[in-house]
Amino acid sequence: MTALERLKCDLEKTDGTEDSKLELYLENAKDTILDYIGRDVLPDRLISAQVELAKIAYNKQGAEGEKARSEGGISRSFIEDLPADIKSRLKNYPRKVGVIYATDEE
């Protein structure tokens, strides 16, 4: 199952009308994960973390930049950073160290 199919299943969005938006959220989540682990390719085992981050972003639509909201007796608070459970998973992927090549121009 692809990341898009997983996200659509989680969000119960099976009609395909929001696929472009969902793909954008998945791409942003992938970028966030790759930045965190310092790699260029997303390991297959982190696709579920990618889907989870995309789902969080999707559910925050219309509340971007807010920390909390209270309306009509209903209070909501929003995650501002990577969730702790996802961070702990990402820590299993140590950052790759760049290789420095010597040049012949010395």
Contacts in CASP RR format, 6 or more apart in sequence:
PFRMAT RR
TARGET T0000
AUTHOR 0000-0000-0000
METHOD contacts of the structure
MODEL  1
MTALERLKCDLEKTDGTEDSKLELYLENAKDTILDYIGRDVLPDRLISAQ
VELAKIAYNKQGAEGEKARSEGGISRSFIEDLPADIKSRLKNYPRKVGVI
YATDEE
1 9 0 8 1.000
3 26 0 8 1.000
3 47 0 8 1.000
3 50 0 8 1.000
3 51 0 8 1.000
3 54 0 8 1.000
4 19 0 8 1.000
4 22 0 8 1.000
4 23 0 8 1.000
4 26 0 8 1.000
6 47 0 8 1.000
6 48 0 8 1.000
6 51 0 8 1.000
7 13 0 8 1.000
7 22 0 8 1.000
7 25 0 8 1.000
7 26 0 8 1.000
7 51 0 8 1.000
7 54 0 8 1.000
7 55 0 8 1.000
7 58 0 8 1.000
8 14 0 8 1.000
8 16 0 8 1.000
8 19 0 8 1.000
8 22 0 8 1.000
10 51 0 8 1.000
10 55 0 8 1.000
11 22 0 8 1.000
11 55 0 8 1.000
11 58 0 8 1.000
13 22 0 8 1.000
21 58 0 8 1.000
22 54 0 8 1.000
22 58 0 8 1.000
25 54 0 8 1.000
25 55 0 8 1.000
25 57 0 8 1.000
25 58 0 8 1.000
26 50 0 8 1.000
26 51 0 8 1.000
26 54 0 8 1.000
28 53 0 8 1.000
28 54 0 8 1.000
28 57 0 8 1.000
29 49 0 8 1.000
29 50 0 8 1.000
29 51 0 8 1.000
29 52 0 8 1.000
29 53 0 8 1.000
29 54 0 8 1.000
29 57 0 8 1.000
30 42 0 8 1.000
30 50 0 8 1.000
32 53 0 8 1.000
32 82 0 8 1.000
33 42 0 8 1.000
33 46 0 8 1.000
33 49 0 8 1.000
33 50 0 8 1.000
33 53 0 8 1.000
33 90 0 8 1.000
34 40 0 8 1.000
34 41 0 8 1.000
34 42 0 8 1.000
36 82 0 8 1.000
36 87 0 8 1.000
36 90 0 8 1.000
37 46 0 8 1.000
37 90 0 8 1.000
37 93 0 8 1.000
37 94 0 8 1.000
37 95 0 8 1.000
38 95 0 8 1.000
38 96 0 8 1.000
39 93 0 8 1.000
39 95 0 8 1.000
39 96 0 8 1.000
42 50 0 8 1.000
43 93 0 8 1.000
46 89 0 8 1.000
46 90 0 8 1.000
46 93 0 8 1.000
49 86 0 8 1.000
49 89 0 8 1.000
49 90 0 8 1.000
52 83 0 8 1.000
52 86 0 8 1.000
53 82 0 8 1.000
53 86 0 8 1.000
56 79 0 8 1.000
56 83 0 8 1.000
60 78 0 8 1.000
63 69 0 8 1.000
63 76 0 8 1.000
63 78 0 8 1.000
65 78 0 8 1.000
66 78 0 8 1.000
67 77 0 8 1.000
67 78 0 8 1.000
67 80 0 8 1.000
68 75 0 8 1.000
68 76 0 8 1.000
68 77 0 8 1.000
68 78 0 8 1.000
69 75 0 8 1.000
69 76 0 8 1.000
69 78 0 8 1.000
70 76 0 8 1.000
82 90 0 8 1.000
END
